[in-house]
Amino acid sequence: MADRVDIKKIAPTLSGKERARFIIKDEYMRRCDKKAGFLTLAEREALFQMNGDYEKWQEFKKYRKMYIVAPEVWVTLVYAYKEFIALYNSILDMRYMILCSRDLRIVSDIVNDCVTDRKKADDALKLLKRQQAIEIIERAPDKPYKIAIKDVLAKALKDAILEIYGKACDVLGLIMVAEKISQEIGLDIYEWLGATPKHLMTGMNLIIEEHNATFQEAVGDDCLEHIDNYLISQPIVTAELYNRLEKEMLS
C-alpha cells in the first residue's frame, strides 16, 4: 500500500481521459471481478470534481460513454457474426451440388460406356443431367474442361457470396470498434466474456478459408468461368464503413 498513488492529490492534474480510466477500472473490478473496487469514496468524488472545466468534463463523458456502450457493441458484434454464420450455412446445399457434379459426370461416363441398352442409358443420362449443377462448355483431349455453373444456381450463389462478404466486412468493422474501445479506456473489457473480438475474427477467417478450399476442391482441375465470383474474399473495412459503424455505436 506504501507505493499506492494518492488519487486525491493528483486528481486536479488529471485530464478527463485519465479520470475516466480510473473510474472505469474501479467499476469494472466491482462489476466483473466481483471484488471491491480499488478506489475509496473520497477518491471517486475527487475524480468527478472538475471545478467547472467544460472541456475536461466533455472528455471524461466521452470515455465513460465508451465503457457504457461496450456491452451494446459486443451484442451487435455477436449478432452480426451469427448473421454471417447463417448466410454461410445457406450456401452449403448449393456448394454440395457443385461438389457432387464431378462424381455425377464420372457416373454419366460409366453409364454411357457400359450400359448396352441405349434407351435405358439415355434415360439414366437424362436423370443424371438433371442433377448436374455444372455444364461443360468446352471439352478437349488432354486439357482441363471449361465449365460453368448453371445459370439459376450461379446467380443464387454469386448473390449469396456477395452478401456473406458484406456481412464479414461489418463483423470486421465492429471488431475494430470494440478493439478501439478497449485501447482508449486502457482495459480489455471483453476479456471477462470468455470470447473476445479476436476469437470471432479467427472463427470467421477459418470459415472463409474452409469455403474457398472446399470450392476449389469441387472444381478440381477444371477451368471454371468467373471462379472468383464464388469465393469469399478477405473482408476489408473502408474508411466509410468504419466511420458509419463508429458513429452508430459511439455517437
C-alpha positions in Angstrom: 0.0 0.0 0.0 3.0 2.3 0.5 3.5 2.6 -3.2 -0.2 3.3 -3.9 -0.8 6.5 -5.9 -2.5 9.3 -3.9 -5.5 9.7 -6.2 -6.9 12.7 -4.2 -3.6 14.5 -4.5 -3.1 14.0 -8.2 -6.8 14.3 -9.2 -6.6 18.1 -10.0 -3.8 17.5 -12.5 -5.6 14.6 -14.4 -7.2 15.0 -17.8 -10.8 13.9 -18.4 -9.5 10.7 -20.1 -7.2 9.9 -17.2 -10.0 10.4 -14.7 -12.4 8.2 -16.7 -9.8 5.4 -16.9 -9.5 5.3 -13.1 -13.3 5.3 -12.7 -13.8 2.7 -15.3 -11.2 0.4 -13.9 -12.8 0.7 -10.5 -16.3 0.0 -11.8 -15.0 -2.9 -13.9 -13.4 -4.5 -10.8 -16.7 -4.1 -8.9 -18.9 -5.5 -11.6 -16.9 -8.2 -13.3 -14.4 -9.5 -10.8 -16.9 -9.5 -8.0 -14.5 -7.8 -5.7 -14.4 -4.4 -4.1 -13.1 -1.6 -6.3 -9.7 -0.1 -5.6 -11.0 3.5 -5.2 -12.4 4.9 -2.0 -15.5 7.0 -2.0 -13.4 10.2 -1.4 -11.1 9.3 -4.4 -14.1 8.8 -6.6 -15.5 12.1 -5.6 -12.2 13.8 -6.3 -12.1 12.3 -9.8 -15.6 13.5 -10.5 -14.8 17.0 -9.2 -13.7 19.1 -12.2 -14.4 22.6 -11.0 -16.4 23.7 -14.0 -13.8 22.7 -16.6 -16.1 22.1 -19.5 -13.5 20.6 -21.9 -12.3 18.2 -19.2 -15.8 17.2 -18.4 -16.7 16.6 -22.1 -13.6 14.4 -22.5 -14.5 12.5 -19.3 -18.0 11.8 -20.6 -16.7 10.7 -24.0 -14.6 7.9 -22.4 -17.3 7.0 -19.8 -19.7 6.5 -22.7 -17.3 4.2 -24.5 -17.4 2.0 -21.4 -21.1 2.2 -21.0 -21.8 1.2 -24.7 -19.2 -1.5 -24.8 -21.8 -4.3 -24.0 -24.0 -3.0 -26.7 -21.1 -3.1 -29.2 -20.5 -6.7 -28.2 -24.1 -7.7 -28.6 -24.2 -6.0 -32.0 -20.9 -7.7 -33.0 -22.1 -11.2 -31.9 -25.4 -10.7 -33.8 -23.6 -9.7 -36.9 -21.3 -12.8 -36.5 -24.4 -15.0 -36.2 -25.8 -13.5 -39.3 -22.5 -14.2 -41.1 -22.8 -17.9 -40.0 -26.4 -18.1 -41.1 -25.6 -16.7 -44.5 -22.7 -19.1 -44.8 -24.9 -22.1 -43.9 -27.4 -21.0 -46.6 -24.9 -21.8 -49.4 -23.9 -25.3 -48.1 -26.5 -27.1 -50.2 -25.5 -25.2 -53.3 -21.9 -25.9 -52.7 -22.7 -29.6 -52.1 -24.4 -29.8 -55.5 -21.3 -28.4 -57.2 -19.1 -30.8 -55.2 -21.2 -33.7 -56.4 -21.1 -32.6 -60.1 -17.7 -34.2 -60.8 -19.0 -37.5 -59.4 -22.1 -37.3 -61.4 -20.0 -36.7 -64.5 -18.0 -39.9 -63.8 -21.2 -41.9 -63.3 -22.5 -40.4 -66.6 -19.4 -41.6 -68.4 -19.8 -45.1 -66.9 -23.4 -45.3 -67.9 -22.6 -44.1 -71.4 -19.8 -46.5 -71.9 -21.1 -49.6 -70.0 -24.9 -49.7 -70.3 -25.6 -51.6 -73.5 -29.4 -50.9 -73.6 -29.3 -47.5 -75.3 -32.8 -46.4 -74.1 -32.0 -47.2 -70.5 -28.7 -45.5 -70.8 -30.3 -42.4 -72.3 -32.9 -42.3 -69.6 -30.3 -42.6 -66.9 -28.2 -39.9 -68.5 -31.2 -37.5 -68.6 -31.7 -38.1 -64.8 -28.1 -37.5 -64.1 -28.0 -34.4 -66.2 -31.0 -33.0 -64.3 -29.0 -33.3 -61.1 -25.9 -31.6 -62.6 -25.0 -28.2 -61.2 -22.3 -27.7 -63.8 -22.3 -27.6 -67.6 -19.3 -28.4 -69.7 -18.7 -25.6 -72.1 -15.6 -26.9 -73.9 -14.1 -30.4 -73.9 -10.7 -31.1 -75.4 -8.4 -34.1 -75.1 -5.7 -33.8 -72.5 -6.9 -30.4 -71.4 -8.9 -29.3 -68.5 -12.6 -28.9 -69.2 -14.0 -25.4 -69.4 -17.1 -25.5 -67.2 -19.8 -23.1 -65.9 -22.3 -23.3 -63.1 -25.9 -23.5 -64.4 -27.4 -20.0 -64.6 -30.0 -20.1 -61.8 -27.6 -21.7 -59.3 -24.8 -19.4 -60.4 -26.8 -16.3 -59.8 -28.1 -17.5 -56.4 -24.6 -18.5 -55.3 -23.0 -15.3 -56.5 -25.6 -13.1 -54.7 -25.1 -15.1 -51.5 -21.3 -14.8 -51.7 -21.6 -11.0 -52.0 -24.0 -10.9 -49.0 -21.6 -13.1 -47.0 -18.7 -10.8 -47.9 -20.6 -7.7 -46.9 -21.5 -9.2 -43.6 -17.9 -10.2 -43.0 -16.9 -6.6 -43.5 -19.5 -5.5 -41.0 -18.1 -8.0 -38.5 -14.5 -6.9 -39.0 -15.6 -3.2 -38.7 -17.3 -3.9 -35.4 -14.3 -5.8 -34.1 -12.2 -2.7 -34.9 -14.7 -0.5 -33.0 -14.6 -2.9 -30.0 -10.8 -3.0 -30.0 -10.7 0.8 -30.2 -12.9 1.0 -27.0 -10.5 -1.4 -25.1 -7.5 0.6 -26.3 -8.9 4.0 -25.5 -10.1 3.1 -22.0 -7.0 1.1 -21.2 -8.8 -2.0 -20.3 -9.8 -5.2 -22.1 -13.4 -5.1 -21.0 -14.3 -8.0 -23.3 -11.9 -10.5 -21.6 -14.4 -11.5 -18.9 -16.9 -12.6 -21.6 -14.6 -15.5 -22.5 -14.8 -14.9 -26.2 -13.0 -11.8 -27.3 -13.5 -10.0 -30.6 -10.2 -11.6 -31.8 -11.8 -15.0 -31.3 -14.7 -14.1 -33.6 -12.2 -12.9 -36.2 -10.3 -16.2 -36.0 -13.6 -18.1 -36.4 -14.6 -16.0 -39.4 -11.3 -16.4 -41.1 -11.4 -20.2 -40.7 -14.9 -20.3 -42.3 -13.7 -18.3 -45.3 -10.6 -20.5 -45.7 -12.7 -23.6 -45.5 -15.2 -22.5 -48.1 -12.6 -21.4 -50.6 -10.6 -24.6 -50.2 -13.7 -26.8 -50.5 -14.9 -24.9 -53.5 -11.5 -25.2 -55.2 -11.7 -28.9 -54.5 -15.1 -29.2 -56.1 -13.8 -27.5 -59.2 -10.7 -29.7 -59.3 -8.6 -29.4 -62.4 -11.4 -28.0 -64.5 -11.4 -24.4 -65.6 -14.5 -22.7 -64.1 -15.6 -19.4 -65.6 -15.5 -16.4 -63.2 -14.4 -18.6 -60.2 -13.7 -15.5 -58.1 -17.5 -14.8 -58.0 -17.9 -17.9 -55.9 -15.0 -17.5 -53.5 -15.3 -15.3 -50.3 -12.7 -12.5 -50.4 -10.9 -11.5 -47.2 -13.1 -8.7 -45.7 -11.8 -5.1 -45.9 -13.1 -2.2 -43.8 -13.2 1.0 -45.8 -13.0 4.4 -44.0 -16.6 5.0 -44.9 -17.8 1.7 -43.3 -15.7 2.2 -40.2 -16.9 5.8 -39.7 -20.5 4.7 -40.1 -20.2 1.8 -37.6 -18.3 4.0 -35.1 -20.9 6.7 -35.4 -23.7 4.2 -34.8 -22.0 2.7 -31.8 -20.3 5.6 -30.1 -22.3 8.8 -31.0 
